[in-house]
Amino acid sequence: MASYNKLLHAVFLLLLVLSFVAQTSGESEAGAAAPPQCGSESGGGCHNKAHALKLKIIAIGSILVMSMIGVCLPIFSRVVPALQPDRDLFALVKAFASGVILATGYMHVMPDSFDCLRSPCLPINPWHKFPFTTFVAMLSAILTLMVDSFSMSYYKKKSSQLIVEPSERVKNETGGLENIGHCHTNVAVGLDEKGSQLLRYRVVAQVLELGIVVHSVVIGLSMGASDNPCTIRPLVAAICFHQLFEGMGLGGCILQAEYGNKIKAIMVFFFSVTTPFGIVLGIGLSNVYSENSPTALIVVGLLNASSAGLLNYMALVDLLGSDFMGPKLQGNVKLQIWAYIAVLLGVGGMSLMAKWA
């Protein structure tokens, strides 16, 4: 897991550098060639920096608390028998949270990318002549599939080598007794299947958190740099709702991955502080940040597009597809129907939030 921690640190540093480049170069690029409103944030009749700062401070605390509650609920569900992973209620809660993640990709992150990359502040050629949002989202989904595939291939190759060696040793020590060799092989195959499923849960949890980290920093950065209370006020409620149920989806994946307490704490920490970190970063850079500058629009738009592709793939394939095609829901039609209802409720609630955020 040391490589995973290094990867998260690298993502934070990359986002920090990209944000700084986008913000410091934005003013120089929003010159005469761009429309008058480009390169500066238009506050309209609702521009109050002092009031906006108060709302941002409230947002930092409330979003941090809701994020921690959401991601920790499934992890501590072992003390509540009804919420353990083998119970029906856990399947319904996870289906609802997966619906929230799916709607986040389609209804929030991807439309934001379209808005950025189709902005009138960008040159018509090439940004208005090619669908960069869907292209980058597609590539992101394929890259996520590659991570899934190569991780499983690497594990199976490594585990098969570990299984063959003990089997041969047992066979030699027992003089080639078939019964003992056969028994050992069956145990090894059972352990291999369990290990493969555990690895898949761990890959899902890590990749899902990576996608959430990217778009959460972008959301926090935009809020922190805004001085428009009329924009921030509804965003606080929408993001709290989003973080609560998205955290429940991630927390369920972390629980199924059976990590140790240290890794669980690290993943909970990164999920919980990412959006508040983005808000603080936006506040610190608000004097030089221009959300309508060409560089900022391109960087944020491409990050959102890649995050949307990742989240959509994870929600449909690794979360919903895996659960609905699994033996638990396939063997219980009634539970499957209720799970679909839970998904639709999650999708509907998050889609409704798109009206304000």
HUZI-V901747 format. One record per backbone hydrogen bond with DSSP energy under -1.0 kcal/mol. CO is the residue of the C=O (numbers start at 1). NH is the residue of the N-H. E is the energy in kcal/mol with one decimal. If there is no record, write none. Layout:
CO&NH&E ; CO&NH&E
This chain:
1&5&-1.9 ; 2&6&-2.2 ; 3&7&-2.0 ; 4&8&-2.1 ; 5&9&-2.2 ; 6&10&-2.4 ; 7&11&-2.2 ; 8&12&-2.2 ; 9&13&-2.3 ; 10&14&-2.5 ; 11&15&-2.7 ; 12&16&-2.3 ; 13&17&-2.5 ; 14&18&-2.8 ; 15&19&-2.5 ; 16&20&-2.3 ; 17&21&-2.7 ; 18&22&-2.7 ; 19&23&-2.1 ; 20&24&-2.7 ; 21&25&-1.9 ; 25&29&-1.1 ; 31&34&-1.1 ; 35&38&-1.6 ; 37&40&-1.1 ; 43&46&-1.8 ; 48&52&-2.4 ; 49&53&-2.0 ; 50&54&-1.6 ; 51&55&-1.9 ; 52&56&-2.1 ; 53&57&-2.2 ; 54&58&-2.2 ; 55&59&-2.4 ; 56&60&-2.4 ; 57&61&-1.8 ; 58&62&-2.6 ; 59&63&-2.7 ; 60&64&-1.8 ; 61&65&-2.2 ; 62&66&-2.5 ; 63&67&-2.4 ; 64&68&-2.1 ; 65&69&-2.4 ; 66&70&-2.5 ; 67&71&-2.4 ; 68&72&-1.8 ; 69&73&-1.8 ; 72&76&-2.4 ; 74&77&-1.2 ; 76&79&-1.3 ; 77&80&-1.7 ; 80&83&-1.9 ; 81&84&-1.3 ; 84&87&-2.4 ; 87&91&-1.2 ; 88&92&-1.8 ; 89&93&-2.5 ; 90&94&-2.5 ; 91&95&-1.9 ; 92&96&-2.3 ; 93&97&-2.5 ; 94&98&-2.4 ; 95&99&-1.9 ; 96&100&-1.7 ; 97&101&-2.1 ; 98&102&-2.4 ; 99&103&-2.5 ; 100&104&-2.0 ; 101&105&-1.8 ; 102&106&-2.1 ; 103&107&-3.0 ; 104&108&-1.1 ; 104&109&-2.9 ; 105&110&-2.0 ; 108&112&-1.6 ; 109&113&-1.8 ; 110&114&-2.3 ; 111&115&-2.5 ; 112&116&-2.1 ; 113&117&-2.8 ; 114&118&-1.6 ; 116&119&-1.1 ; 119&122&-1.8 ; 124&128&-2.1 ; 126&129&-1.3 ; 130&132&-2.1 ; 131&135&-1.9 ; 132&136&-2.9 ; 133&137&-2.3 ; 134&138&-2.3 ; 135&139&-2.2 ; 136&140&-2.5 ; 137&141&-2.2 ; 138&142&-2.2 ; 139&143&-2.5 ; 140&144&-2.2 ; 141&145&-2.1 ; 142&146&-2.3 ; 143&147&-2.1 ; 144&148&-2.3 ; 145&149&-2.9 ; 146&150&-3.0 ; 147&151&-2.0 ; 148&152&-2.0 ; 149&153&-2.5 ; 150&154&-2.6 ; 151&155&-2.2 ; 152&156&-2.7 ; 153&157&-2.3 ; 154&158&-2.3 ; 155&159&-3.2 ; 156&160&-2.2 ; 157&161&-1.3 ; 158&162&-1.5 ; 159&163&-1.7 ; 160&164&-2.0 ; 161&165&-1.4 ; 162&166&-1.0 ; 163&167&-1.7 ; 164&168&-2.4 ; 165&169&-2.1 ; 166&170&-2.5 ; 167&171&-2.1 ; 168&172&-2.2 ; 169&173&-2.3 ; 170&174&-1.6 ; 171&176&-2.8 ; 172&175&-1.0 ; 177&181&-1.9 ; 178&182&-2.9 ; 179&183&-2.4 ; 180&184&-2.4 ; 181&185&-2.2 ; 182&186&-2.2 ; 183&187&-1.9 ; 184&188&-2.4 ; 185&189&-2.7 ; 186&190&-2.2 ; 187&191&-2.4 ; 188&192&-2.3 ; 189&193&-2.3 ; 190&194&-2.1 ; 191&195&-2.5 ; 192&196&-2.4 ; 193&197&-2.1 ; 194&198&-2.2 ; 195&199&-2.5 ; 196&200&-2.2 ; 197&201&-2.1 ; 198&202&-2.0 ; 199&203&-2.7 ; 200&204&-2.6 ; 201&205&-2.3 ; 202&206&-2.2 ; 203&207&-2.7 ; 204&208&-2.5 ; 205&209&-2.0 ; 206&210&-2.0 ; 207&211&-2.1 ; 208&212&-2.2 ; 209&213&-2.7 ; 210&214&-1.8 ; 211&215&-1.8 ; 212&216&-2.2 ; 213&217&-2.0 ; 214&218&-1.6 ; 215&219&-2.3 ; 216&220&-2.6 ; 217&221&-2.6 ; 218&222&-2.1 ; 219&223&-2.1 ; 220&224&-2.8 ; 221&225&-1.7 ; 227&48&-1.5 ; 228&231&-1.3 ; 228&232&-2.1 ; 229&233&-2.6 ; 232&236&-1.9 ; 233&237&-1.0 ; 234&238&-2.1 ; 235&239&-3.0 ; 236&240&-2.1 ; 237&241&-2.1 ; 238&242&-2.4 ; 239&243&-3.2 ; 240&244&-2.1 ; 241&245&-1.9 ; 242&246&-2.5 ; 243&247&-2.0 ; 244&248&-1.3 ; 245&249&-1.7 ; 246&250&-2.3 ; 247&251&-3.2 ; 248&252&-2.1 ; 249&253&-1.5 ; 250&254&-2.5 ; 251&255&-2.4 ; 252&256&-2.1 ; 253&257&-1.5 ; 255&258&-1.1 ; 260&264&-2.4 ; 261&265&-2.4 ; 262&266&-2.1 ; 263&267&-2.4 ; 264&268&-2.6 ; 265&269&-2.4 ; 266&270&-2.5 ; 267&271&-2.2 ; 268&272&-2.4 ; 269&273&-2.3 ; 270&274&-1.1 ; 273&277&-2.7 ; 274&278&-2.2 ; 275&279&-2.2 ; 276&280&-2.6 ; 277&281&-2.6 ; 278&282&-2.4 ; 279&283&-2.4 ; 280&284&-2.4 ; 281&285&-1.6 ; 283&286&-1.0 ; 285&288&-1.1 ; 285&289&-1.4 ; 290&293&-1.8 ; 293&297&-2.5 ; 294&298&-2.3 ; 295&299&-2.8 ; 296&300&-2.6 ; 297&301&-2.3 ; 298&302&-2.5 ; 299&303&-2.2 ; 300&304&-2.6 ; 301&305&-2.1 ; 302&306&-2.4 ; 303&307&-2.3 ; 304&308&-2.7 ; 305&309&-2.2 ; 306&310&-1.9 ; 307&311&-2.8 ; 308&312&-2.7 ; 309&313&-2.0 ; 310&314&-2.7 ; 311&315&-2.8 ; 312&316&-2.2 ; 313&317&-3.0 ; 314&319&-1.7 ; 315&320&-3.0 ; 316&321&-1.7 ; 317&322&-1.0 ; 319&323&-1.9 ; 320&324&-3.0 ; 321&325&-1.8 ; 326&330&-2.1 ; 327&331&-1.6 ; 329&332&-1.2 ; 332&336&-2.1 ; 333&337&-2.3 ; 334&338&-2.1 ; 335&339&-2.2 ; 336&340&-2.0 ; 337&341&-2.1 ; 338&342&-2.2 ; 339&343&-2.3 ; 340&344&-2.5 ; 341&345&-2.2 ; 342&346&-2.3 ; 343&347&-2.9 ; 344&348&-2.8 ; 345&349&-2.7 ; 346&350&-2.1 ; 347&351&-2.3 ; 348&352&-2.2 ; 349&353&-1.4 ; 352&355&-1.7 ; 353&356&-1.5 ; 353&357&-2.3
